[in-house]
């Protein structure tokens, strides 16, 4: 990892590949033996993506900085962001604990109490996995316009992509489109734009060996807090009941359970576009559940 040293001054030594990523290649890079100068860190994390869009890692770095600036959640420090390389300080993983879960719930409640200047990321690139996210040209701040924003920028673009790739059939497409047309009926209480992680499935919660859980790989944006919470449920998050209980002690969300399918739908559509029709079927089921008001 000579480029890590060149971009950060970190004296790179032993490098080992990490598993678990479906989009990027990831590496653990240790300080070279005997090195006395360079980074304050003994180990860093690096990830690469050949032929990445030029702003791909810059967008992730901007998201991490946005989350850090709220002072509410722990995130890795960005050491370098290049068109095909991102370098962060290394967070030593640890087991999920009850105390850590409660801290995470409280931290997320504080994050979601942080106002955002509008929905999406106007004027700034953002990605969900490898797919670009669109945003309104001008900031949308009216909570009453969230349903329209969410349909136009977070559901329909990925529905079209998944359908064009043959991952969503006609019936499921019609049901998602019906939900988009009726989104204001099932959206729940108006929610002003808040700072959200944007891609908070359980794999993007890094439980640390020492200190609080860190949030990684964000698609940070002005969004709806219930989307972050619904994503924690989508693929199962360790100690989720403790996380949600601690969250709702500070920030109750009445009626949230019935809206979980709505807030999971965007990510199901993205997964359908990337990974196939099994997620297309789940997308249709989520749309129908959201319309029925049943979790």
C-alpha positions as MATLAB code, in Angstrom:
seq = 'XXXXXXXXXXXXXXXXXXXXXXXXXXXXXXXXXXXXXXXXXXXXXXXXXXXXXXXXXXXXXXXXXXXXXXXXXXXXXXXXXXXXXXXXXXXXXXXXXXXXXXXXXXXXXXXXXXXXXXXXXXXXXXXXXXXXXXXXXXXXXXXXXXXXXXXXXXXXXXXXXXXXXXXXXXXXXXXXXXXXXXXXXXXXXXXXXXXXXXXXXXXXXXXXXXXXXXXXXXXXXXXXXXXXXXXXXXXXXXXXXXXXXXXXXXXXXXXXXXXXXXXXXXXXXXXXXXXXXXXXXXXXXXXXXXXXXXX';
ca = [
       0.000    0.000    0.000;
       2.597    2.495   -1.100;
      -0.157    4.913   -2.096;
      -1.417    5.041    1.497;
       2.025    6.239    2.572;
       2.209    8.698   -0.315;
      -1.184   10.243    0.393;
      -1.107   10.297    4.215;
       2.508   10.072    5.337;
       1.583    6.841    7.114;
       4.622    4.499    7.128;
       2.848    1.481    5.647;
       4.060   -1.955    6.610;
       2.178   -5.252    6.699;
      -1.081   -5.165    4.738;
      -3.894   -7.697    4.993;
      -7.078   -7.935    2.938;
     -10.401   -7.747    4.751;
     -13.578   -9.580    3.779;
     -17.205   -8.568    4.032;
     -17.462   -5.837    1.401;
     -19.647   -6.381   -1.671;
     -18.570   -3.225   -3.511;
     -15.020   -2.239   -2.535;
     -11.814   -4.003   -1.600;
     -10.710   -3.264    1.971;
      -7.340   -3.474    3.697;
      -5.816   -3.302    7.163;
      -2.489   -1.485    6.923;
      -0.078   -1.608    9.858;
       2.704    0.816   10.655;
       6.060   -0.313    9.298;
       8.298   -1.885   11.922;
      10.734    0.642   13.344;
       9.004    3.676   11.844;
       9.267    6.677   14.143;
       7.597    9.365   12.104;
       4.424    9.775   10.113;
       0.889    9.129   11.301;
      -0.097    9.083   14.956;
      -1.922    5.812   14.255;
      -0.464    2.332   14.512;
      -2.924    0.938   11.975;
      -5.169    2.428    9.302;
      -8.036    1.186    7.163;
      -7.944    1.614    3.402;
     -10.416    0.723    0.704;
     -10.203    0.872   -3.035;
     -12.563    0.650   -5.980;
     -11.075    0.427   -9.464;
     -12.828    2.681  -11.976;
     -14.803    4.378   -9.217;
     -16.687    7.553  -10.168;
     -14.318   10.491   -9.580;
     -16.338   11.788   -6.626;
     -17.161    8.387   -5.090;
     -14.811    8.422   -2.109;
     -14.994   12.193   -1.760;
     -18.734   11.752   -1.209;
     -18.177    9.165    1.511;
     -15.545   11.348    3.177;
     -17.935   14.313    3.125;
     -20.608   12.130    4.727;
     -18.273   11.035    7.506;
     -17.304   14.633    8.169;
     -20.950   15.706    8.216;
     -21.744   13.078   10.840;
     -18.663   14.005   12.864;
     -19.569   17.695   12.811;
     -22.855   16.991   14.584;
     -20.894   15.859   17.644;
     -23.431   13.103   18.256;
     -22.077    9.832   16.809;
     -18.648    8.256   16.580;
     -17.142    7.869   13.108;
     -13.643    7.081   11.849;
     -11.370    9.993   10.997;
     -10.789   10.604    7.305;
      -7.051   10.583    6.589;
      -7.196   10.699    2.780;
      -9.826   10.607    0.050;
      -8.705   10.066   -3.532;
     -10.748    9.141   -6.629;
     -10.074    5.425   -6.065;
      -8.816    5.311   -2.451;
     -10.170    6.144    1.007;
      -8.016    5.955    4.145;
      -9.466    6.076    7.670;
      -8.064    5.497   11.125;
      -8.428    1.888   12.218;
     -11.187    1.045   14.730;
     -10.490   -2.232   16.493;
     -13.685   -4.325   16.331;
     -15.254   -5.721   19.477;
     -18.371   -7.627   20.521;
     -21.722   -5.821   20.713;
     -22.556   -5.129   24.354;
     -25.733   -4.023   26.097;
     -24.004   -0.849   27.237;
     -22.754   -0.172   23.728;
     -26.224   -0.763   22.285;
     -27.783    1.724   24.686;
     -25.096    4.279   23.866;
     -25.733    3.755   20.148;
     -29.471    4.299   20.630;
     -28.895    7.538   22.510;
     -26.322    8.731   19.976;
     -28.701    8.069   17.074;
     -31.477    9.957   18.856;
     -29.130   12.920   19.188;
     -28.079   12.645   15.541;
     -31.687   12.606   14.383;
     -32.416   15.689   16.487;
     -29.866   17.599   14.388;
     -31.627   19.694   11.721;
     -30.455   19.426    8.107;
     -30.698   22.314    5.629;
     -32.970   20.254    3.373;
     -33.751   16.748    2.170;
     -31.048   14.954    0.251;
     -27.651   16.447   -0.521;
     -28.260   19.458   -2.797;
     -25.007   20.544   -4.394;
     -23.082   17.548   -3.060;
     -22.677   14.047   -4.571;
     -23.859   11.005   -2.620;
     -24.025    7.288   -3.330;
     -25.962    4.338   -1.995;
     -23.530    1.527   -2.586;
     -22.269    2.186   -6.130;
     -25.477    3.931   -7.230;
     -25.700    7.732   -7.266;
     -28.398    9.478   -5.260;
     -30.253   12.402   -6.781;
     -31.392   15.470   -4.865;
     -33.586   18.474   -5.636;
     -31.796   21.351   -7.334;
     -33.043   23.659   -4.592;
     -33.308   22.662   -0.924;
     -36.649   21.198    0.114;
     -37.328   22.010    3.759;
     -41.115   21.724    4.067;
     -41.975   18.480    5.904;
     -45.194   18.322    3.922;
     -43.145   17.809    0.746;
     -41.169   14.827    2.075;
     -43.495   12.247    0.444;
     -42.994   13.809   -2.983;
     -39.248   14.147   -2.447;
     -38.932   10.550   -1.248;
     -40.891    9.149   -4.169;
     -39.090   11.220   -6.815;
     -35.531   10.895   -5.506;
     -35.376    7.760   -3.350;
     -37.914    5.275   -4.727;
     -38.840    5.762   -8.379;
     -35.266    6.059   -9.759;
     -34.302    2.717   -8.207;
     -37.597    1.122   -9.178;
     -36.955    2.047  -12.814;
     -33.402    0.741  -12.638;
     -34.431   -2.547  -11.021;
     -37.293   -2.995  -13.504;
     -35.052   -2.291  -16.480;
     -32.623   -4.920  -15.182;
     -35.419   -7.479  -14.945;
     -35.333   -7.658  -11.141;
     -38.887   -6.345  -10.551;
     -41.930   -7.794  -12.293;
     -44.966   -5.868  -13.539;
     -47.129   -6.559  -10.480;
     -44.493   -5.427   -8.002;
     -43.688   -2.382  -10.133;
     -47.341   -1.308  -10.141;
     -47.594   -1.724   -6.373;
     -44.487    0.363   -5.743;
     -45.812    3.029   -8.101;
     -49.164    2.955   -6.288;
     -47.386    3.465   -2.972;
     -45.483    6.420   -4.415;
     -48.745    7.982   -5.573;
     -50.275    7.534   -2.108;
     -47.190    8.185   -0.031;
     -48.678   11.183    1.738;
     -51.402    8.892    3.132;
     -48.972    6.513    4.849;
     -45.984    8.742    5.628;
     -46.983    9.450    9.218;
     -46.456   12.730   11.072;
     -44.536   15.447    9.220;
     -40.789   15.138    9.800;
     -38.489   18.089    9.102;
     -35.200   17.169    7.411;
     -32.733   15.759    9.922;
     -29.150   14.605    9.536;
     -29.226   10.867    8.896;
     -26.624    8.203    8.143;
     -28.596    7.162    5.069;
     -27.329    3.565    4.778;
     -27.580    2.305    8.344;
     -27.874   -1.430    7.905;
     -26.173   -3.494   10.585;
     -22.992   -3.955    8.536;
     -22.371   -0.218    8.782;
     -22.328   -0.272   12.573;
     -18.786   -1.036   13.707;
     -18.867   -2.257   17.298;
     -15.582   -1.133   18.821;
     -13.401   -3.023   21.263;
     -12.841    0.204   23.188;
     -15.402    2.983   23.162;
     -18.696    3.550   21.375;
     -19.915    1.854   18.215;
     -18.777    3.757   15.134;
     -20.892    4.442   12.060;
     -19.187    3.712    8.744;
     -19.939    3.833    5.000;
     -22.545    6.596    5.229;
     -24.774    8.075    2.576;
     -25.206   10.988    4.984;
     -27.930   13.422    4.010;
     -30.944   15.352    5.116;
     -33.498   12.618    5.530;
     -36.162   10.954    7.600;
     -34.882    9.407   10.857;
     -37.230    6.428   10.549;
     -35.277    5.286    7.489;
     -32.132    4.787    9.577;
     -34.082    2.835   12.204;
     -35.866    0.685    9.628;
     -32.549   -0.217    8.007;
     -31.166   -1.462   11.310;
     -34.042   -3.949   11.250;
     -33.698   -4.953    7.598;
     -30.910   -7.507    7.930;
     -30.828   -7.838   11.713;
     -28.734   -5.752   14.087;
     -27.160   -7.173   17.260;
     -28.935   -6.043   20.429;
     -31.469   -4.117   18.376;
     -34.163   -4.060   21.116;
     -31.695   -2.301   23.448;
     -30.733    0.156   20.710;
     -34.355    1.057   19.941;
     -35.421    1.240   23.584;
     -32.622    3.671   24.409;
     -33.444    5.686   21.290;
     -37.126    6.011   22.131;
     -36.406    7.073   25.698;
     -35.047   10.279   24.188;
     -36.945   10.432   20.925;
     -40.253    8.524   20.911;
     -41.645    7.602   17.484;
     -45.333    6.611   17.861;
     -46.664    4.294   15.165;
     -43.233    3.611   13.689;
     -43.705   -0.163   13.346;
     -46.378    0.257   10.660;
     -44.023    2.464    8.610;
     -40.999    0.160    8.679;
     -41.806   -1.402    5.248;
     -42.048    2.064    3.689;
     -38.659    3.067    5.047;
     -37.004   -0.204    4.019;
     -38.274   -0.015    0.448;
     -35.532    2.216   -0.961;
     -32.822   -0.206    0.083;
     -34.767   -3.216   -1.124;
     -35.057   -1.581   -4.547;
     -31.333   -0.814   -4.584;
     -30.601   -4.438   -3.682;
     -32.950   -5.576   -6.445;
     -31.073   -3.440   -8.965;
     -27.717   -4.768   -7.774;
     -28.423   -8.346   -6.701;
     -31.527   -9.547   -8.482;
     -35.170  -10.513   -8.378;
     -35.281  -11.965   -4.876;
     -35.121   -8.395   -3.618;
     -37.594   -7.322   -6.298;
     -40.156   -9.670   -4.763;
     -39.403   -8.275   -1.314;
     -39.802   -4.753   -2.692;
     -43.326   -5.503   -3.901;
     -44.213   -7.095   -0.575;
     -42.880   -4.063    1.302;
     -44.940   -1.699   -0.863;
     -48.097   -3.691   -0.186;
     -47.364   -3.820    3.542;
     -46.807   -0.070    3.615;
     -50.110    0.533    1.841;
     -51.942   -1.733    4.268;
     -50.404   -0.097    7.326;
     -49.209   -3.452    8.678;
     -45.582   -3.969    9.761;
];
